[in-house]
Amino acid sequence: MPKAPADYQLRYPIDFGDIDPSIRQRPVQLYAADFGKSRGILYTPLTGKPRTVVIMAHPRADFSTHYSIPFWVEAGFAAFGFNTRYLNNDAMMLHENLLLDLAAGIRFLRDEEGFEKIVMLGNSGGGSLFAYYDSQARTPAGNRVTAPPGGGPPDLNKFDLPSADGYIALAAHSGQGMVLMSCLDAAVVDESLPLASDPLLDMYDERNGFKTPPATSHFSKDFVERYRAAQVARCARIDAIARRHIADANHGRAAMRAPEFAASIADNRNYHTRRAMAPRYMIVYRTQANLNYLDLSIDPSERAVGSIISPRPDLANYSAFGLGRIVTPDAWLSTWSGLSSWAKMASNLPKVTVPTLVVGANGDQDIFISDVHGEFEASGASDKTLAFIEGADHFMRAGGAKAHLGDPRPRLMKILTDWTRDRFAP
C-alpha cells in the first residue's frame, strides 16, 4: 500500500495520511428526496458493529478521508465521511439543497445501517451546515424555511429531516457568509473593476497601518470601525446585484407563463426563454481582506500573521482563487452573503439542543477566539462543553505561537472521542 508523503498535512490539510488497511471501508451512493446525488465512505472496525456513528460533511470540501476518521474507528466508533452534491462546486451551492443531502445521509445511517446514535461532526464550514440542518430538523413542518433566500425550491416543509443525537463544532465557521463578509475588501468601489479602490478604506495601504507580512500591522480603532461598516455595506451592494439578476430571470419566467406567449413571435419567445435561464455568474473580487489577518491585537490569539489561504493575504487578495469568487446570484444569497444566508450559527445554534461540544484552535487564522466563545454561548444545549487546542491552526496542524507543542491531532481526538464515549457508547 503506498505511503503518504511526510508533508501530507501541508499538501492535504483535511485528509488523513495513512489508515490501517484492516478498517472496513464501504463506498456509499445516496439520493436525496429531490434526487440529488451524494457520496461517502462508511468506515467501521474489522470486528463488531458499533452502535454509534460520527457523520462528517462540508458544503463543498471532500470529507470522505477526513483526518479524524482513523481516530474514531480506533476508538470503536463508525465514521461516515460524507460528500454533498456540491463537492468542489461552490459556484451554484444552495444550502437548502445541502440539508436534503444530510437528511439522506442520516436516514441511511439510522434506517439502513441501524446505528442507534448519530453524532454530527461539523468541521469548518460543516459547523454552520449541521447547525442549520439540526435547527430545521427540530422545527415542526409548517414553520421551516419555505425557500432559499433567492426564491425557488426547496421548501423544507415538504421534506422529512431526521434528527441526530449529538453535535460537535470543530474550528467551525459562524456561517460561510459571515466569514466571507469579514474578509470582503471594503475598499472595492466597483464590483466590475477589480483594481478600483478607495484608498481611505484600503487595509493594504501603509497610510492606514499596513505592514508587509510577516510584520504585524496595526489599524486604528476609527479605521477598524469604518472598515467593518464598509464591509457590511459592500455585502449589501452585492446582495442587491444578485436580487436584480434574479428579478430579471423571474420576469422572463413570468412572460413564458403568460397566455399569449405561445402565439408570440419567435424572437420574443427566444428572448424571454433565454432570460428565464438566468445565464448570470457574479465575480466577487478581493475576498482576502480581514483586518484580523494582519493586526494580531484584534481578537488576540496564538495565530501567526496571514490567513488559512496564504501567509500573504495582501497578494492573495488579488489572485484568481478566492472564497465565493464565482457564484450564481442564488448561491451568493444562500451561501456567501453574511446578510441574506440563513446558515448562520447565531440564529441556528439556539435551536440545537442535543449534547454539544464546541472546539476551537488557538492558532486559527480565520476562526477566532471570540467566534468560538460566541458559538458556545449561542448553543441551546443544556449539556455543552467548550475546549481549545493549543498550538493548532485551522486544520488542526501544528501552527501559531505554540507550534512547538507538536501535532495537535492526537490531543484533539482524545477530547472528541472521550466526550463522545461519555455520552454515546461506541
C-alpha positions, 0 to 999 in steps of 0.5 A: 500500500503506498505511503503518504508523503511526510508533508501530507498535512501541508499538501492535504490539510483535511485528509488523513495520511495513512489508515490501517488497511484492516478498517472496513471501508464501504463506498456509499451512493445516496439520493436525496428526496429531490434526487440529488446525488451524494457520496461517502465512505462508511468506515467501521472496525474489522470486528463488531458493529458499533452502535454509534456513528460520527457523520462528517460533511462540508458544503463543498470540501471532500470529507470522505478521508477526513483526518479524524476518521482513523481516530474514531474507528480506533476508538470503536466508533463508525465514521461516515465521511460524507460528500454533498452534491456540491463537492468542489462546486461552490459556484451554484451551492444552495444550502437548502439543497445541502440539508436534503443531502444530510437528511439522506445521509442520516436516514441511511445511517439510522434506517439502513445501517441501524446505528442507534446514535448519530453524532454530527461532526461539523468541521469548518464550514460543516459547523454552520451546515449541521447547525442549520440542518439540526435547527430545521430538523427540530422545527415542526413542518409548517414553520421551516424555511419555505425557500432559499433566500433567492426564491425557488425550491426547496421548501423544507416543509415538504421534506422529512429531516431526521434528527441526530443525537449529538453535535460537535463544532470543530474550528467551525465557521459562524456561517460561510457568509459571515466569514466571507463578509469579514474578509470582503475588501471594503475598499472595492468601489466597483464590483466590475473593476477589480483594481478600483479602490478607495484608498481611505478604506484600503487595509493594504495601504501603509497610510492606514497601518499596513505592514508587509507580512510577516510584520504585524500591522496595526489599524486604528480603532476609527479605521477598524470601525469604518472598515467593518461598516464598509464591509457590511455595506459592500455585502449589501451592494452585492446582495442587491446585484444578485436580487436584480439578476434574479428579478430579471430571470423571474420576469422572463419566467413570468412572460413564458407563463403568460397566455399569449406567449405561445402565439408570440413571435419567435424572437420574443419567445427566444428572448424571454426563454433565454432570460428565464435561464438566468445565464448570470455568474457574479465575480466577487473580487478581493475576498482576502481582506480581514483586518484580523489577518494582519493586526494580531491585537484584534481578537488576540490569539496564538495565530501567526500573521496571514490567513488559512489561504496564504501567509500573504493575504495582501497578494492573495487578495488579488489572485484568481482563487478566492472564497465565493469568487464565482457564484450564481446570484442564488448561491451568493444569497444562500451561501456567501452573503453574511446578510441574506444566508440563513446558515448562520450559527447565531440564529441556528445554534439556539435551536440545537439542543442535543449534547454539544461540544464546541472546539476551537484552535488557538492558532486559527487564522480565520476562526477566532477566539471570540467566534468560538466563545460566541458559538458556545454561548449561542448553543441551546444545549443544556449539556455543552462543553467548550475546549481549545487546542493549543498550538493548532491552526485551522486544520488542526496542524501544528501552527501559531505561537505554540507550534512547538507543542507538536501535532495537535491531532492526537490531543484533539481526538482524545477530547472528541472521542472521550466526550463522545464515549461519555455520552454515546457508547461506541 
